[in-house]
Amino acid sequence: MKKELCLLTAIVIVLCLVSGNAHAQSEDVPRFEAGAQFTSLTKPDFDGGRTEPGFGGRFTYNVTDYFALEAEGNLFLHRCRTCTNGNNGRITEGLFGIKAGKRFNKFGLFAKGRPGFVRFSEGVTDFIPLPSPPGPFPLFEIRRRPTTNFAVDVGGVLEFYPSRRIVTRFDAGDTIIRYGPQTFSTFSFDPATGATLTNTFTTQSETRHNFQFSAGVGFRF
């Protein structure tokens, strides 16, 4: 994870220098963009990979012709039951960062680096034991809590400009998610004593790489 953060820092420094030199050429580009998009996130799971479809919105501030600041939010519709490292439920994503490159007459090519977060609505599942009569199967209540994980989106952007005010955009990149450790509990029943036994284990932190693609349209003003 330190390697990705160092790379992102270097990109920010270089692109800030480029944006300073290009400021005088930024008058022709509308400063603000607001758009909507379809997106998909392909993440490694126990079965070798799953693609989650979703949708979202984006807001961009064009500092110069070459450099922009932007924020993006996405919601993935599928309610995952067997997601990575026990993180289940619906996925919400928020990204805040930079985009830099070159615009031509009808299209533009950019690189992007955007840290943010990925939230799972059922990231932690708690099993709460309940008082129950003696028997082979103990009773328990299931409670689910959300988890929020640090993420970095690194990739490329292709834009087309049908008019001065309209932009169509295609993104492809690696969404790097850092999963923290989680503690899980399992329960069993001891018929000899009538007690409910608790077994606890903790997963290790890990970093996963996930391919993300987006296609959308925006309005520049």
C-alpha positions in Angstrom: 0.0 0.0 0.0 2.9 2.4 0.7 4.1 1.9 -2.9 0.7 3.0 -4.3 0.6 6.1 -2.0 4.1 7.1 -3.0 3.2 6.8 -6.6 0.1 8.9 -6.1 2.1 11.6 -4.3 4.6 11.8 -7.1 1.8 12.1 -9.7 0.3 15.0 -7.7 3.6 16.9 -7.6 4.3 16.5 -11.3 0.8 17.4 -12.4 0.7 20.5 -10.2 3.9 21.7 -11.9 2.3 21.1 -15.3 -0.9 22.8 -14.3 1.0 25.9 -13.3 2.7 26.2 -16.7 -0.6 25.6 -18.5 -2.8 28.1 -16.6 -2.6 30.7 -19.3 -4.2 28.3 -21.8 -7.2 27.4 -19.6 -9.7 30.1 -20.7 -11.3 28.1 -23.5 -12.4 25.1 -21.3 -15.6 25.4 -19.1 -14.5 25.2 -15.5 -17.2 22.9 -14.1 -18.5 19.5 -15.2 -21.4 17.4 -13.7 -22.2 14.0 -15.1 -23.8 10.6 -14.6 -22.3 7.2 -15.4 -22.7 3.4 -15.5 -19.9 1.6 -13.7 -18.7 -2.0 -13.1 -16.3 -3.3 -10.5 -14.7 -6.7 -11.0 -13.2 -8.0 -7.8 -11.5 -11.3 -6.9 -13.8 -13.6 -4.9 -13.7 -17.2 -3.8 -15.0 -18.3 -7.2 -12.3 -16.5 -9.2 -14.0 -13.1 -9.7 -17.3 -11.4 -9.9 -18.4 -8.2 -11.7 -20.7 -5.9 -9.8 -22.8 -3.4 -11.9 -23.6 0.1 -10.5 -24.3 3.7 -11.3 -23.1 7.0 -10.0 -22.3 10.7 -10.5 -19.3 12.9 -10.9 -18.3 16.5 -10.4 -15.2 18.0 -11.9 -13.5 21.4 -11.6 -11.1 22.1 -14.5 -8.2 24.1 -13.0 -6.6 24.3 -16.4 -6.8 22.6 -19.8 -4.5 19.9 -18.5 -5.4 19.5 -14.9 -8.7 18.9 -13.0 -9.9 18.1 -9.5 -12.9 15.8 -9.2 -15.2 13.9 -6.9 -17.2 10.7 -7.7 -19.7 8.5 -6.0 -21.0 5.1 -7.0 -23.6 2.7 -5.8 -23.5 -1.0 -6.8 -26.9 -2.6 -6.9 -26.1 -6.3 -6.2 -26.3 -7.4 -2.5 -23.2 -9.5 -2.2 -23.4 -12.6 0.1 -19.9 -14.0 -0.4 -17.7 -11.0 -0.9 -13.9 -10.6 -0.2 -12.7 -11.1 3.4 -16.2 -11.3 4.8 -17.3 -7.9 3.5 -20.9 -8.4 2.3 -23.9 -6.4 1.3 -24.2 -3.5 -1.1 -21.1 -1.6 -2.1 -20.9 2.2 -1.9 -17.8 4.0 -3.3 -16.5 7.6 -2.9 -13.4 8.9 -4.7 -11.8 12.4 -4.5 -8.7 13.2 -6.6 -7.0 14.5 -9.7 -7.2 14.0 -13.5 -4.4 15.3 -15.8 -3.6 15.0 -19.5 -4.2 16.7 -22.8 -7.2 17.9 -24.7 -7.4 17.9 -28.5 -10.1 19.4 -30.7 -12.7 16.6 -30.3 -11.2 14.3 -27.6 -8.9 14.1 -24.6 -6.6 11.6 -22.9 -5.9 11.7 -19.2 -4.4 9.8 -16.3 -6.2 9.8 -12.9 -5.3 9.2 -9.3 -8.1 9.4 -6.7 -8.0 8.2 -3.1 -11.3 7.5 -1.3 -13.3 4.7 0.3 -15.3 1.6 -0.4 -18.1 0.8 2.1 -19.9 -2.5 2.5 -23.3 -2.3 4.1 -22.9 -5.7 5.8 -19.2 -5.7 6.4 -19.3 -7.4 9.8 -21.7 -10.2 10.9 -22.2 -10.6 14.6 -23.8 -13.8 16.1 -25.4 -13.0 19.4 -26.2 -16.1 21.5 -29.7 -16.2 23.0 -31.0 -18.0 26.1 -32.3 -21.3 24.9 -33.4 -24.7 26.4 -31.0 -27.6 26.3 -30.7 -29.2 22.8 -28.4 -29.8 20.0 -28.9 -26.4 18.3 -28.2 -23.2 20.2 -30.2 -20.1 19.4 -28.6 -16.9 18.3 -29.4 -13.5 16.7 -27.6 -12.3 13.6 -26.6 -8.6 13.5 -24.9 -7.0 10.5 -22.8 -3.8 10.6 -21.2 -1.8 7.8 -17.4 -1.4 7.2 -15.5 1.3 5.4 -12.2 0.5 3.7 -9.6 2.8 2.3 -9.3 2.7 -1.6 -7.2 4.3 -4.4 -8.4 4.5 -8.0 -5.5 4.7 -10.6 -6.1 4.5 -14.3 -6.9 6.3 -17.6 -9.7 8.4 -19.0 -10.8 8.9 -22.6 -13.2 11.8 -23.3 -15.1 12.9 -26.5 -16.5 16.4 -27.0 -19.6 16.4 -29.3 -20.0 20.1 -28.4 -18.5 22.7 -26.1 -21.0 21.9 -23.3 -21.3 18.1 -23.7 -18.6 15.5 -22.8 -18.8 11.7 -23.0 -16.3 9.8 -20.9 -14.8 6.3 -20.5 -12.7 5.3 -17.5 -10.7 2.2 -17.0 -8.4 1.5 -14.0 -7.4 -0.4 -10.9 -9.4 0.2 -7.7 -7.1 -0.8 -4.9 -8.9 -1.7 -1.7 -7.3 -2.1 1.7 -9.3 -4.5 3.9 -8.7 -4.3 7.6 -8.7 -7.2 10.0 -12.0 -8.6 11.2 -13.0 -10.7 14.1 -15.6 -13.5 13.7 -17.3 -15.8 16.2 -18.8 -19.2 15.8 -20.9 -21.1 18.4 -21.4 -24.7 19.3 -23.5 -26.5 22.0 -21.9 -28.8 24.6 -24.6 -31.4 25.4 -22.8 -32.5 28.5 -22.9 -29.2 30.3 -25.7 -27.5 28.3 -23.4 -24.5 27.7 -22.9 -22.6 24.5 -19.2 -22.5 23.4 -17.8 -19.5 21.6 -14.9 -19.8 19.2 -13.3 -16.5 17.9 -10.9 -16.0 15.0 -9.5 -12.8 13.3 -8.7 -12.4 9.6 -5.5 -10.6 8.5 -5.4 -7.2 6.7 -5.0 -7.5 2.9 -4.9 -5.3 -0.2 -6.9 -6.3 -3.3 -6.7 -5.0 -6.9 -10.0 -4.7 -8.7 -10.7 -3.7 -12.3 -13.2 -0.9 -12.7 -14.8 0.5 -15.9 -17.1 3.4 -16.2 -19.0 5.1 -19.1 -21.0 8.3 -18.8 -22.0 11.7 -20.1 -21.6 15.1 -18.6 -22.5 18.7 -19.0 -19.8 21.4 -18.8 -20.7 24.9 -17.6 
